[in-house]
Amino acid sequence: MGKSLLIGAVMLGAITAFLSVVCLPSVALAVGNPHVAEALDHAKEAVAHGKQGHADVLVKHAQEGLKHAEAAQKDMKNPHLAEGVKGLKEAVEHGKAGHADVATKAAESAIMHLSEVK
C-alpha cells in the first residue's frame, strides 16, 4: 500500500510539473499588460453602445480605452497597440461628431488590433 501511494504521489507531481510548463506560458500571455486588457474592455463597451446609436457613451468608453492603450504604449512598443490607439482616437473623433456608425467601425478596428497585442 505504501509503495502505490508513493508512485501515485510521484505521478501527480510529474503531471503537475508538466501542466505548469505547458499551461503557464499561455496564461502569462493571456494576462499580458493590464492596460491592454482594460483598453480592450472599454473598446468592446464602446462598440456595444455604438451599435445602439449611443455616440455619447461610445465616446466615454473610447476615451477611457484610449487612456489605457496609451499607458500600455509607455511599457511596450507593438504595431497592433499603435493601431489600437489609432482606432480609438478615430472612434472618439467620429463619436463626438455624432457619427455612431463610423465610430463603431473604428472601435471594432481597435478591438481587432488590441486583441493581437502579445
HELIX and SHEET records of a PDB file:
HELIX    1   1 GLY A    2  VAL A   31  1                                  30    
HELIX    2   2 PRO A   34  LYS A   51  1                                  18    
HELIX    3   3 ALA A   55  ASP A   75  1                                  21    
HELIX    4   4 PRO A   79  LYS A   96  1                                  18    
HELIX    5   5 ALA A  100  SER A  115  1                                  16    
END                                                                             
